[in-house]
């Protein structure tokens, strides 16, 4: 055998996905230490010795964990974000890091749209009212004619912008590095952060965490939105200042915060998680059959490419 490959994404960690069989056919053994769960530091450190490859999820990886990686040559992320990985330490050890860019984009973008619609139409709040015996009839906002700010125009953000445009929104996109023609539409404009936020009815976040410094969205940014705006976050929890967000929810400046991401997953009960106008999903943006299949196939391709080309 050529060594072991560690499998840790919760969607793949039972080792049963057909794409993983290609690793076994190529001569690698699969190591799945936490089926269906996010492995902690002790679990990872115990599983890494003898692994030459790692198909990784969003689990935090510390430099201490890497000390147990005695033969690791490549990490393939089944997604785009790599802020859970100690990139400098990996580079110093000569361990390659690759990402399955775009594999989850459709699933995440569609969930972002679902969260936006739920927030703008106050679906969850109304649902809970009826469940409790009430009959809340909350006036909502239509996407058509709404002003939407989309921060980040990568694979996910550009799809989200296209879907909002198809529903009739006016969309302002912020991304200093995305191609200028993404997306091309009469109701789309590229602008800076301040201009995009000004009077926006909807804010959708699709950017990585800024390196150091404060959250991207704080008190001033929230105040710039239209009163009662909906914020959708399927990127990273740290993009939004929690204290400022709670204050904006209390005042009504933010009508709904809809999120798929948390600082700690699963989150502890808090003022945010128990707020009636916070809509939450359990980091399921890329958890669709098609997204899992695409990410698994791409990750296996990347692992085999690096492992078969690299010398032991």
PASEBA-1860 file (N, C-alpha, C; in nm, 3 decimals):
! residues 312
1> XXXXXXXX> 0.084/-0.120/0.000/0.000/0.000/0.000/0.088/0.126/0.000 ~ 0.032/0.235/-0.050/0.109/0.358/-0.065/0.097/0.451/0.056 ~ 0.020/0.414/0.155/0.000/0.501/0.270/-0.148/0.528/0.289 ~ -0.179/0.605/0.392/-0.319/0.633/0.427/-0.358/0.774/0.385 ~ -0.487/0.791/0.359/-0.545/0.922/0.334/-0.651/0.947/0.441 ~ -0.636/1.057/0.511/-0.729/1.092/0.618/-0.852/1.159/0.558 ~ -0.971/1.117/0.599/-1.098/1.170/0.548/-1.174/1.232/0.665 ~ -1.191/1.364/0.666/-1.253/1.429/0.781/-1.376/1.515/0.753
9> XXXXXXXX> -1.411/1.553/0.628/-1.536/1.628/0.609/-1.655/1.545/0.658 ~ -1.747/1.609/0.728/-1.860/1.535/0.784/-1.943/1.468/0.675 ~ -1.947/1.526/0.557/-2.027/1.468/0.448/-1.961/1.347/0.385 ~ -1.834/1.321/0.416/-1.760/1.211/0.353/-1.697/1.116/0.453 ~ -1.706/1.151/0.582/-1.623/1.083/0.681/-1.669/0.943/0.719 ~ -1.778/0.894/0.656/-1.810/0.753/0.676/-1.735/0.664/0.578 ~ -1.664/0.728/0.483/-1.581/0.655/0.389/-1.657/0.584/0.280 ~ -1.788/0.609/0.269/-1.871/0.531/0.177/-1.890/0.595/0.040
17> XXXXXXXX> -1.849/0.721/0.024/-1.875/0.787/-0.105/-1.797/0.716/-0.217 ~ -1.862/0.692/-0.330/-1.796/0.619/-0.438/-1.664/0.681/-0.484 ~ -1.653/0.813/-0.478/-1.528/0.877/-0.522/-1.408/0.832/-0.440 ~ -1.432/0.802/-0.312/-1.322/0.761/-0.224/-1.266/0.625/-0.262 ~ -1.348/0.545/-0.328/-1.300/0.413/-0.370/-1.186/0.424/-0.470 ~ -1.182/0.536/-0.541/-1.072/0.557/-0.635/-0.938/0.566/-0.564 ~ -0.938/0.619/-0.443/-0.815/0.624/-0.364/-0.770/0.483/-0.328 ~ -0.866/0.400/-0.288/-0.832/0.262/-0.252/-0.783/0.185/-0.375
25> XXXXXXXX> -0.848/0.206/-0.488/-0.805/0.139/-0.611/-0.663/0.179/-0.648 ~ -0.627/0.304/-0.617/-0.493/0.354/-0.648/-0.388/0.307/-0.548 ~ -0.432/0.236/-0.442/-0.337/0.179/-0.348/-0.326/0.249/-0.214 ~ -0.419/0.339/-0.187/-0.417/0.410/-0.060/-0.527/0.355/0.033 ~ -0.500/0.355/0.162/-0.602/0.315/0.259/-0.673/0.440/0.310 ~ -0.799/0.424/0.344/-0.877/0.535/0.397/-0.875/0.531/0.549 ~ -0.860/0.646/0.609/-0.865/0.657/0.754/-0.975/0.756/0.790 ~ -1.081/0.708/0.854/-1.200/0.788/0.886/-1.221/0.784/1.037
33> XXXXXXXX> -1.157/0.874/1.113/-1.158/0.862/1.259/-1.284/0.912/1.328 ~ -1.367/0.993/1.259/-1.484/1.052/1.326/-1.602/1.054/1.230 ~ -1.658/0.939/1.195/-1.768/0.936/1.098/-1.885/1.025/1.139 ~ -1.922/1.117/1.050/-2.037/1.203/1.073/-2.016/1.315/1.173 ~ -1.897/1.329/1.226/-1.870/1.431/1.328/-1.751/1.517/1.288 ~ -1.739/1.633/1.351/-1.622/1.716/1.330/-1.513/1.672/1.428 ~ -1.399/1.624/1.381/-1.295/1.574/1.471/-1.229/1.686/1.550 ~ -1.197/1.658/1.676/-1.127/1.758/1.756/-0.976/1.739/1.740
41> XXXXXXXX> -0.899/1.820/1.811/-0.754/1.821/1.796/-0.694/1.686/1.833 ~ -0.740/1.626/1.940/-0.685/1.497/1.983/-0.714/1.389/1.880 ~ -0.833/1.391/1.824/-0.870/1.293/1.721/-0.781/1.308/1.599 ~ -0.759/1.431/1.555/-0.676/1.455/1.437/-0.532/1.413/1.461 ~ -0.480/1.451/1.576/-0.341/1.417/1.609/-0.321/1.266/1.616 ~ -0.423/1.195/1.663/-0.412/1.050/1.672/-0.424/0.981/1.538 ~ -0.491/1.047/1.443/-0.517/0.984/1.314/-0.412/1.016/1.208 ~ -0.337/1.125/1.225/-0.246/1.171/1.120/-0.121/1.086/1.097
49> XXXXXXXX> -0.061/1.026/1.199/0.061/0.949/1.173/0.039/0.842/1.065 ~ 0.128/0.841/0.968/0.118/0.745/0.859/0.037/0.792/0.741 ~ -0.029/0.910/0.751/-0.109/0.961/0.641/-0.023/1.041/0.544 ~ -0.039/1.014/0.416/0.032/1.090/0.314/-0.058/1.196/0.251 ~ -0.189/1.176/0.263/-0.285/1.272/0.211/-0.396/1.297/0.310 ~ -0.464/1.409/0.291/-0.573/1.445/0.382/-0.681/1.515/0.302 ~ -0.801/1.458/0.302/-0.918/1.523/0.246/-0.987/1.590/0.363 ~ -0.974/1.722/0.371/-1.012/1.796/0.492/-1.140/1.876/0.472
57> XXXXXXXX> -1.211/1.897/0.585/-1.329/1.980/0.586/-1.300/2.114/0.651 ~ -1.393/2.161/0.734/-1.379/2.293/0.798/-1.327/2.282/0.940 ~ -1.288/2.162/0.984/-1.240/2.145/1.120/-1.112/2.227/1.142 ~ -1.100/2.295/1.257/-0.979/2.373/1.286/-0.858/2.281/1.296 ~ -0.749/2.324/1.232/-0.623/2.248/1.234/-0.516/2.339/1.293 ~ -0.459/2.296/1.404/-0.357/2.376/1.471/-0.218/2.328/1.431 ~ -0.119/2.409/1.461/0.019/2.367/1.438/0.054/2.247/1.525 ~ -0.008/2.237/1.641/0.016/2.122/1.727/-0.029/1.993/1.659
65> XXXXXXXX> -0.141/2.000/1.590/-0.188/1.882/1.516/-0.087/1.842/1.410 ~ -0.029/1.941/1.342/0.066/1.911/1.235/0.191/1.839/1.285 ~ 0.221/1.855/1.412/0.340/1.787/1.466/0.325/1.635/1.458 ~ 0.201/1.588/1.444/0.178/1.444/1.432/0.183/1.397/1.287 ~ 0.195/1.492/1.193/0.193/1.458/1.051/0.334/1.419/1.007 ~ 0.365/1.291/1.018/0.502/1.248/0.990/0.529/1.220/0.843 ~ 0.426/1.209/0.760/0.450/1.181/0.619/0.353/1.252/0.527 ~ 0.283/1.351/0.579/0.178/1.419/0.503/0.238/1.500/0.388
73> XXXXXXXX> 0.182/1.483/0.267/0.234/1.555/0.152/0.134/1.654/0.093 ~ 0.002/1.630/0.113/-0.096/1.718/0.051/-0.226/1.716/0.132 ~ -0.289/1.834/0.140/-0.424/1.848/0.195/-0.514/1.900/0.084 ~ -0.623/1.830/0.060/-0.725/1.876/-0.035/-0.849/1.916/0.045 ~ -0.889/2.044/0.035/-1.010/2.092/0.102/-1.131/2.065/0.015 ~ -1.237/2.013/0.074/-1.359/1.991/-0.005/-1.444/2.118/-0.005 ~ -1.380/2.228/-0.037/-1.443/2.359/-0.041/-1.339/2.461/-0.079 ~ -1.372/2.589/-0.057/-1.284/2.698/-0.098/-1.205/2.757/0.018
81> XXXXXXXX> -1.270/2.776/0.133/-1.204/2.843/0.245/-1.093/2.759/0.306 ~ -0.984/2.824/0.339/-0.871/2.756/0.404/-0.828/2.828/0.531 ~ -0.918/2.912/0.586/-0.882/2.986/0.708/-0.875/2.894/0.830 ~ -0.918/2.769/0.817/-0.906/2.674/0.928/-0.770/2.604/0.927 ~ -0.688/2.633/0.828/-0.559/2.567/0.815/-0.444/2.663/0.846 ~ -0.338/2.616/0.912/-0.220/2.700/0.939/-0.130/2.703/0.816 ~ -0.161/2.790/0.722/-0.097/2.787/0.591/0.054/2.807/0.598 ~ 0.100/2.897/0.684/0.245/2.921/0.694/0.317/2.796/0.744
89> XXXXXXXX> 0.257/2.731/0.844/0.319/2.610/0.898/0.318/2.498/0.795 ~ 0.213/2.488/0.716/0.206/2.387/0.612/0.311/2.413/0.504 ~ 0.324/2.540/0.466/0.423/2.574/0.364/0.564/2.544/0.414 ~ 0.590/2.573/0.541/0.722/2.547/0.597/0.755/2.398/0.596 ~ 0.654/2.315/0.605/0.675/2.170/0.603/0.671/2.112/0.461 ~ 0.644/2.197/0.364/0.636/2.150/0.226/0.511/2.071/0.196 ~ 0.404/2.095/0.272/0.277/2.024/0.251/0.189/2.108/0.160 ~ 0.153/2.052/0.046/0.070/2.125/-0.051/-0.073/2.137/0.001
97> XXXXXXXX> -0.138/2.249/-0.033/-0.279/2.271/0.000/-0.352/2.304/-0.129 ~ -0.459/2.231/-0.158/-0.538/2.258/-0.277/-0.686/2.261/-0.238 ~ -0.765/2.329/-0.321/-0.905/2.353/-0.290/-0.993/2.309/-0.406 ~ -1.113/2.267/-0.373/-1.209/2.228/-0.477/-1.293/2.350/-0.513 ~ -1.230/2.446/-0.578/-1.295/2.573/-0.605/-1.416/2.556/-0.696 ~ -1.527/2.612/-0.653/-1.649/2.610/-0.732/-1.736/2.487/-0.713 ~ -1.683/2.384/-0.646/-1.761/2.261/-0.634/-1.890/2.281/-0.557 ~ -1.885/2.362/-0.451/-2.001/2.385/-0.365/-2.080/2.510/-0.402
105> XXXXXXXX> -2.037/2.580/-0.506/-2.089/2.714/-0.532/-2.240/2.716/-0.551 ~ -2.292/2.625/-0.631/-2.436/2.624/-0.657/-2.516/2.600/-0.530 ~ -2.473/2.502/-0.450/-2.545/2.473/-0.327/-2.543/2.590/-0.230 ~ -2.428/2.654/-0.214/-2.417/2.766/-0.121/-2.498/2.885/-0.171 ~ -2.490/2.911/-0.301/-2.564/3.025/-0.357/-2.715/3.004/-0.343 ~ -2.761/2.883/-0.368/-2.904/2.858/-0.356/-2.951/2.870/-0.211 ~ -2.869/2.824/-0.116/-2.907/2.844/0.025/-2.907/2.992/0.059 ~ -2.811/3.067/0.007/-2.807/3.211/0.032/-2.935/3.277/-0.015
113> XXXXXXXX> -2.982/3.237/-0.132/-3.107/3.293/-0.183/-3.225/3.253/-0.094 ~ -3.226/3.127/-0.052/-3.334/3.081/0.037/-3.335/3.161/0.166 ~ -3.218/3.186/0.223/-3.210/3.263/0.346/-3.253/3.408/0.323 ~ -3.215/3.463/0.208/-3.256/3.601/0.177/-3.408/3.611/0.168 ~ -3.470/3.517/0.099/-3.616/3.519/0.086/-3.684/3.497/0.222 ~ -3.627/3.406/0.302/-3.684/3.383/0.435/-3.677/3.508/0.520 ~ -3.567/3.581/0.510/-3.553/3.703/0.588/-3.642/3.815/0.539 ~ -3.645/3.835/0.408/-3.722/3.946/0.353/-3.872/3.925/0.367
121> XXXXXXXX> -3.916/3.798/0.373/-4.058/3.769/0.391/-4.091/3.724/0.534 ~ -3.992/3.726/0.622/-4.009/3.695/0.764/-4.076/3.558/0.783 ~ -4.027/3.462/0.705/-4.088/3.330/0.701/-4.078/3.258/0.835 ~ -3.959/3.256/0.893/-3.940/3.180/1.017/-4.018/3.243/1.132 ~ -4.013/3.374/1.141/-4.085/3.445/1.247/-4.235/3.418/1.238 ~ -4.288/3.420/1.116/-4.430/3.392/1.097/-4.464/3.247/1.128 ~ -4.378/3.157/1.083/-4.395/3.014/1.111/-4.403/2.989/1.262 ~ -4.310/3.048/1.336/-4.308/3.027/1.481/-4.431/3.086/1.548
129> XXXXXXXX> -4.480/3.197/1.495/-4.602/3.257/1.551/-4.720/3.161/1.538 ~ -4.736/3.103/1.420/-4.848/3.012/1.398/-4.831/2.886/1.481 ~ -4.709/2.835/1.489/-4.684/2.716/1.572/-4.725/2.740/1.717 ~ -4.705/2.866/1.762/-4.738/2.900/1.901/-4.885/2.939/1.918 ~ -4.964/2.928/1.811/-5.106/2.960/1.822/-5.141/3.101/1.780 ~ -5.043/3.176/1.732/-5.069/3.314/1.689/-5.100/3.322/1.541 ~ -5.102/3.444/1.489/-5.133/3.466/1.349/-5.062/3.592/1.301 ~ -4.930/3.594/1.316/-4.850/3.709/1.274/-4.862/3.727/1.123
137> XXXXXXXX> -4.897/3.848/1.082/-4.901/3.882/0.940/-4.804/3.997/0.920 ~ -4.677/3.961/0.896/-4.571/4.061/0.888/-4.554/4.107/0.743 ~ -4.551/4.237/0.723/-4.531/4.290/0.589/-4.388/4.264/0.545 ~ -4.371/4.201/0.432/-4.238/4.168/0.382/-4.192/4.260/0.272 ~ -4.077/4.224/0.214/-4.020/4.300/0.103/-4.002/4.206/-0.016 ~ -4.030/4.257/-0.133/-4.006/4.179/-0.253/-3.863/4.198/-0.301 ~ -3.809/4.093/-0.363/-3.675/4.105/-0.420/-3.677/4.199/-0.540 ~ -3.780/4.190/-0.621/-3.790/4.280/-0.736/-3.791/4.425/-0.690
145> XXXXXXXX> -3.699/4.502/-0.743/-3.689/4.643/-0.705/-3.606/4.669/-0.582 ~ -3.569/4.564/-0.508/-3.487/4.583/-0.389/-3.344/4.616/-0.428 ~ -3.274/4.684/-0.338/-3.132/4.714/-0.357/-3.052/4.610/-0.280 ~ -2.971/4.535/-0.349/-2.893/4.429/-0.287/-2.745/4.458/-0.301 ~ -2.671/4.434/-0.192/-2.526/4.444/-0.193/-2.469/4.304/-0.180 ~ -2.387/4.264/-0.275/-2.323/4.132/-0.272/-2.173/4.154/-0.256 ~ -2.122/4.112/-0.142/-1.980/4.130/-0.112/-1.905/4.001/-0.147 ~ -1.823/4.009/-0.248/-1.750/3.894/-0.298/-1.817/3.839/-0.423
153> XXXXXXXX> -1.743/3.839/-0.534/-1.800/3.795/-0.661/-1.722/3.676/-0.717 ~ -1.686/3.586/-0.625/-1.628/3.460/-0.668/-1.737/3.369/-0.719 ~ -1.712/3.237/-0.713/-1.809/3.143/-0.769/-1.945/3.154/-0.702 ~ -1.947/3.168/-0.568/-2.075/3.174/-0.496/-2.140/3.311/-0.513 ~ -2.064/3.416/-0.487/-2.120/3.550/-0.492/-2.174/3.588/-0.628 ~ -2.103/3.548/-0.734/-2.152/3.582/-0.868/-2.281/3.508/-0.900 ~ -2.292/3.382/-0.855/-2.418/3.309/-0.874/-2.532/3.375/-0.796 ~ -2.503/3.415/-0.672/-2.605/3.482/-0.591/-2.649/3.611/-0.660
161> XXXXXXXX> -2.555/3.688/-0.712/-2.589/3.812/-0.781/-2.677/3.784/-0.903 ~ -2.643/3.679/-0.979/-2.721/3.645/-1.097/-2.864/3.605/-1.061 ~ -2.881/3.531/-0.952/-3.015/3.490/-0.911/-3.096/3.609/-0.863 ~ -3.035/3.700/-0.790/-3.105/3.820/-0.746/-3.144/3.908/-0.864 ~ -3.055/3.919/-0.962/-3.086/3.996/-1.082/-3.202/3.933/-1.158 ~ -3.204/3.799/-1.164/-3.313/3.730/-1.234/-3.448/3.755/-1.167 ~ -3.445/3.782/-1.036/-3.568/3.811/-0.962/-3.603/3.959/-0.962 ~ -3.520/4.041/-1.027/-3.555/4.181/-1.043/-3.488/4.279/-0.951
169> XXXXXXXX> -3.388/4.235/-0.874/-3.319/4.325/-0.782/-3.220/4.415/-0.855 ~ -3.188/4.527/-0.792/-3.075/4.611/-0.833/-2.956/4.567/-0.748 ~ -2.849/4.523/-0.810/-2.740/4.460/-0.737/-2.612/4.541/-0.751 ~ -2.552/4.572/-0.636/-2.420/4.634/-0.631/-2.322/4.530/-0.580 ~ -2.216/4.504/-0.657/-2.118/4.403/-0.621/-1.987/4.465/-0.580 ~ -1.924/4.404/-0.480/-1.795/4.452/-0.431/-1.694/4.338/-0.440 ~ -1.590/4.356/-0.519/-1.482/4.259/-0.529/-1.369/4.322/-0.609 ~ -1.256/4.350/-0.544/-1.147/4.418/-0.615/-1.072/4.330/-0.713
177> XXXXXXXX> -1.093/4.198/-0.710/-1.013/4.110/-0.795/-1.095/4.027/-0.893 ~ -1.226/4.019/-0.879/-1.308/3.940/-0.970/-1.308/4.002/-1.110 ~ -1.327/3.921/-1.213/-1.334/3.976/-1.350/-1.439/4.086/-1.361 ~ -1.409/4.186/-1.443/-1.499/4.301/-1.456/-1.635/4.265/-1.511 ~ -1.643/4.157/-1.588/-1.771/4.121/-1.650/-1.851/4.023/-1.567 ~ -1.822/4.010/-1.440/-1.894/3.915/-1.353/-1.981/3.989/-1.255 ~ -2.113/3.978/-1.267/-2.187/3.934/-1.387/-2.215/4.052/-1.479 ~ -2.251/4.024/-1.603/-2.285/4.129/-1.698/-2.437/4.146/-1.701
185> XXXXXXXX> -2.485/4.260/-1.655/-2.630/4.282/-1.650/-2.656/4.432/-1.635 ~ -2.765/4.478/-1.693/-2.797/4.621/-1.690/-2.824/4.671/-1.549 ~ -2.875/4.584/-1.461/-2.906/4.627/-1.324/-2.794/4.591/-1.225 ~ -2.678/4.560/-1.276/-2.564/4.529/-1.189/-2.457/4.637/-1.204 ~ -2.399/4.675/-1.091/-2.287/4.770/-1.094/-2.180/4.726/-0.997 ~ -2.056/4.747/-1.034/-1.943/4.721/-0.946/-1.909/4.851/-0.874 ~ -1.887/4.841/-0.744/-1.861/4.962/-0.668/-1.778/4.927/-0.545 ~ -1.758/5.025/-0.458/-1.683/4.998/-0.335/-1.780/4.964/-0.222
193> XXXXXXXX> -1.724/4.927/-0.108/-1.806/4.880/0.003/-1.905/4.985/0.050 ~ -1.860/5.107/0.070/-1.948/5.212/0.123/-2.065/5.238/0.030 ~ -2.039/5.245/-0.100/-2.146/5.272/-0.196/-2.243/5.156/-0.205 ~ -2.191/5.034/-0.195/-2.279/4.917/-0.203/-2.373/4.908/-0.084 ~ -2.323/4.941/0.035/-2.403/4.929/0.156/-2.508/5.039/0.168 ~ -2.481/5.154/0.111/-2.569/5.270/0.130/-2.711/5.241/0.083 ~ -2.804/5.230/0.176/-2.944/5.210/0.145/-2.980/5.070/0.097 ~ -2.891/4.972/0.118/-2.918/4.837/0.070/-3.027/4.770/0.154
201> XXXXXXXX> -3.123/4.707/0.087/-3.227/4.630/0.155/-3.179/4.490/0.192 ~ -3.079/4.443/0.119/-3.026/4.309/0.139/-2.875/4.314/0.127 ~ -2.806/4.250/0.222/-2.661/4.236/0.218/-2.628/4.088/0.223 ~ -2.552/4.040/0.124/-2.515/3.899/0.120/-2.363/3.888/0.117 ~ -2.308/3.810/0.210/-2.163/3.803/0.231/-2.104/3.676/0.170 ~ -2.002/3.695/0.086/-1.937/3.583/0.018/-1.787/3.608/0.006 ~ -1.726/3.652/0.115/-1.584/3.686/0.116/-1.514/3.611/0.228 ~ -1.382/3.593/0.217/-1.308/3.531/0.328/-1.291/3.629/0.442
209> XXXXXXXX> -1.249/3.577/0.556/-1.221/3.665/0.670/-1.103/3.755/0.638 ~ -1.112/3.884/0.672/-0.996/3.971/0.652/-0.884/3.931/0.747 ~ -0.760/3.937/0.703/-0.648/3.897/0.790/-0.628/3.997/0.903 ~ -0.661/3.956/1.026/-0.648/4.045/1.140/-0.748/4.159/1.131 ~ -0.739/4.252/1.224/-0.825/4.368/1.221/-0.967/4.337/1.262 ~ -1.055/4.438/1.257/-1.194/4.421/1.301/-1.277/4.348/1.197 ~ -1.398/4.304/1.234/-1.489/4.244/1.136/-1.520/4.341/1.022 ~ -1.550/4.288/0.908/-1.579/4.371/0.791/-1.706/4.453/0.811
217> XXXXXXXX> -1.805/4.394/0.879/-1.933/4.461/0.899/-1.949/4.495/1.047 ~ -1.938/4.623/1.077/-1.952/4.671/1.214/-2.067/4.770/1.225 ~ -2.063/4.851/1.329/-2.174/4.942/1.357/-2.198/5.041/1.243 ~ -2.091/5.098/1.189/-2.107/5.198/1.083/-2.165/5.135/0.957 ~ -2.121/5.016/0.923/-2.169/4.949/0.804/-2.317/4.911/0.818 ~ -2.355/4.865/0.936/-2.495/4.830/0.961/-2.584/4.953/0.953 ~ -2.534/5.065/1.003/-2.612/5.189/1.001/-2.633/5.239/0.859 ~ -2.545/5.202/0.767/-2.556/5.249/0.629/-2.666/5.177/0.551
225> XXXXXXXX> -2.707/5.061/0.597/-2.810/4.983/0.527/-2.946/5.051/0.538 ~ -3.040/5.011/0.453/-3.177/5.059/0.467/-3.236/5.006/0.597 ~ -3.319/5.082/0.665/-3.382/5.032/0.788/-3.457/4.902/0.763 ~ -3.435/4.804/0.852/-3.502/4.676/0.838/-3.436/4.581/0.739 ~ -3.312/4.608/0.701/-3.244/4.527/0.600/-3.224/4.383/0.647 ~ -3.213/4.295/0.550/-3.180/4.154/0.575/-3.032/4.132/0.544 ~ -2.964/4.060/0.632/-2.824/4.025/0.610/-2.814/3.874/0.599 ~ -2.748/3.827/0.496/-2.726/3.684/0.474/-2.576/3.656/0.484
233> XXXXXXXX> -2.540/3.559/0.566/-2.398/3.524/0.583/-2.381/3.374/0.568 ~ -2.331/3.332/0.451/-2.297/3.192/0.430/-2.147/3.177/0.412 ~ -2.071/3.277/0.458/-1.926/3.276/0.440/-1.855/3.241/0.570 ~ -1.837/3.340/0.658/-1.770/3.318/0.786/-1.834/3.407/0.892 ~ -1.855/3.352/1.011/-1.923/3.426/1.117/-1.847/3.552/1.156 ~ -1.714/3.547/1.154/-1.633/3.659/1.199/-1.640/3.781/1.111 ~ -1.710/3.774/0.998/-1.724/3.891/0.912/-1.812/3.998/0.974 ~ -1.898/3.959/1.068/-1.995/4.052/1.127/-1.967/4.067/1.276
241> XXXXXXXX> -1.962/4.191/1.322/-1.943/4.220/1.464/-2.071/4.183/1.539 ~ -2.061/4.086/1.630/-2.181/4.033/1.695/-2.250/4.138/1.782 ~ -2.174/4.214/1.859/-2.234/4.315/1.947/-2.307/4.421/1.866 ~ -2.245/4.467/1.757/-2.309/4.567/1.672/-2.434/4.509/1.606 ~ -2.427/4.382/1.566/-2.542/4.317/1.504/-2.659/4.306/1.600 ~ -2.633/4.265/1.723/-2.740/4.254/1.822/-2.804/4.389/1.848 ~ -2.723/4.492/1.854/-2.777/4.627/1.874/-2.864/4.668/1.757 ~ -2.821/4.635/1.635/-2.899/4.670/1.515/-3.027/4.589/1.506
249> XXXXXXXX> -3.024/4.465/1.551/-3.147/4.385/1.556/-3.244/4.443/1.658 ~ -3.192/4.485/1.771/-3.278/4.539/1.877/-3.344/4.669/1.832 ~ -3.270/4.753/1.760/-3.326/4.882/1.716/-3.416/4.868/1.595 ~ -3.407/4.755/1.525/-3.484/4.737/1.402/-3.409/4.778/1.277 ~ -3.287/4.832/1.293/-3.209/4.868/1.175/-3.182/4.745/1.089 ~ -3.158/4.632/1.154/-3.150/4.504/1.083/-3.279/4.427/1.110 ~ -3.350/4.394/1.003/-3.476/4.322/1.020/-3.457/4.174/1.042 ~ -3.353/4.118/0.978/-3.326/3.976/0.991/-3.179/3.949/0.962
257> XXXXXXXX> -3.119/3.864/1.043/-2.985/3.813/1.017/-3.001/3.664/0.990 ~ -2.966/3.621/0.870/-2.980/3.481/0.830/-2.842/3.424/0.805 ~ -2.806/3.320/0.881/-2.669/3.272/0.874/-2.659/3.120/0.869 ~ -2.557/3.073/0.801/-2.524/2.931/0.793/-2.393/2.901/0.866 ~ -2.333/3.005/0.927/-2.199/2.990/0.985/-2.193/3.051/1.125 ~ -2.110/2.990/1.210/-2.096/3.032/1.349/-1.949/3.027/1.389 ~ -1.914/3.106/1.490/-1.776/3.107/1.539/-1.736/2.968/1.588 ~ -1.826/2.903/1.662/-1.806/2.766/1.709/-1.924/2.684/1.659
265> XXXXXXXX> -1.895/2.569/1.602/-2.002/2.486/1.548/-2.000/2.347/1.611 ~ -2.114/2.304/1.670/-2.239/2.380/1.686/-2.223/2.491/1.791 ~ -2.301/2.598/1.778/-2.286/2.711/1.870/-2.353/2.684/2.004 ~ -2.301/2.749/2.107/-2.369/2.749/2.236/-2.487/2.847/2.229 ~ -2.593/2.822/2.306/-2.703/2.919/2.311/-2.651/3.057/2.351 ~ -2.700/3.159/2.282/-2.653/3.295/2.307/-2.763/3.393/2.270 ~ -2.736/3.521/2.295/-2.833/3.624/2.258/-2.859/3.624/2.108 ~ -2.759/3.583/2.031/-2.777/3.578/1.886/-2.860/3.457/1.844
273> XXXXXXXX> -2.825/3.340/1.894/-2.895/3.218/1.849/-3.040/3.212/1.898 ~ -3.072/3.285/2.003/-3.209/3.282/2.055/-3.292/3.402/2.010 ~ -3.235/3.490/1.927/-3.308/3.608/1.883/-3.416/3.567/1.782 ~ -3.538/3.618/1.796/-3.648/3.574/1.708/-3.630/3.612/1.562 ~ -3.546/3.711/1.533/-3.526/3.752/1.393/-3.389/3.710/1.341 ~ -3.334/3.606/1.400/-3.214/3.542/1.346/-3.254/3.406/1.290 ~ -3.227/3.384/1.163/-3.259/3.259/1.095/-3.129/3.181/1.079 ~ -3.129/3.054/1.120/-3.004/2.978/1.126/-3.016/2.843/1.055
281> XXXXXXXX> -2.909/2.806/0.985/-2.893/2.671/0.934/-2.755/2.621/0.978 ~ -2.737/2.491/0.977/-2.621/2.428/1.042/-2.506/2.400/0.945 ~ -2.455/2.508/0.883/-2.343/2.500/0.788/-2.371/2.395/0.679 ~ -2.485/2.412/0.614/-2.530/2.314/0.514/-2.525/2.370/0.372 ~ -2.459/2.484/0.354/-2.457/2.546/0.222/-2.413/2.452/0.112 ~ -2.304/2.380/0.134/-2.254/2.287/0.034/-2.301/2.145/0.055 ~ -2.399/2.126/0.145/-2.443/1.991/0.180/-2.565/1.954/0.098 ~ -2.543/1.940/-0.032/-2.643/1.886/-0.122/-2.579/1.766/-0.191
289> XXXXXXXX> -2.662/1.679/-0.246/-2.607/1.562/-0.312/-2.511/1.599/-0.423 ~ -2.551/1.696/-0.506/-2.468/1.734/-0.620/-2.339/1.801/-0.574 ~ -2.347/1.890/-0.474/-2.227/1.959/-0.426/-2.129/1.861/-0.362 ~ -2.180/1.769/-0.281/-2.093/1.670/-0.218/-2.024/1.585/-0.324 ~ -2.099/1.545/-0.426/-2.041/1.463/-0.533/-1.931/1.539/-0.607 ~ -1.959/1.665/-0.643/-1.859/1.743/-0.716/-1.734/1.763/-0.632 ~ -1.752/1.800/-0.504/-1.637/1.825/-0.418/-1.555/1.699/-0.395 ~ -1.624/1.587/-0.376/-1.553/1.462/-0.353/-1.471/1.422/-0.475
297> XXXXXXXX> -1.530/1.430/-0.592/-1.458/1.393/-0.713/-1.338/1.485/-0.736 ~ -1.357/1.617/-0.717/-1.248/1.711/-0.738/-1.138/1.690/-0.636 ~ -1.175/1.666/-0.510/-1.075/1.646/-0.406/-0.992/1.521/-0.431 ~ -1.058/1.415/-0.473/-0.985/1.291/-0.504/-0.893/1.313/-0.624 ~ -0.940/1.384/-0.724/-0.853/1.417/-0.838/-0.727/1.489/-0.792 ~ -0.745/1.588/-0.705/-0.632/1.668/-0.657/-0.537/1.583/-0.573 ~ -0.592/1.498/-0.487/-0.507/1.412/-0.405/-0.425/1.317/-0.492 ~ -0.490/1.252/-0.586/-0.418/1.157/-0.672/-0.313/1.228/-0.757
305> XXXXXXXX> -0.347/1.346/-0.804/-0.251/1.422/-0.885/-0.125/1.453/-0.806 ~ -0.144/1.501/-0.682/-0.028/1.538/-0.600/0.046/1.415/-0.547 ~ -0.028/1.317/-0.501/0.038/1.201/-0.441/0.111/1.115/-0.544 ~ 0.051/1.098/-0.660/0.115/1.013/-0.761/0.230/1.084/-0.829 ~ 0.228/1.219/-0.828/0.338/1.293/-0.888/0.452/1.319/-0.792 ~ 0.421/1.314/-0.659/0.523/1.347/-0.559/0.603/1.221/-0.524 ~ 0.728/1.241/-0.496/0.810/1.128/-0.452/0.789/1.106/-0.304 ~ 0.790/0.983/-0.254/0.768/0.956/-0.114/0.874/1.021/-0.026
END
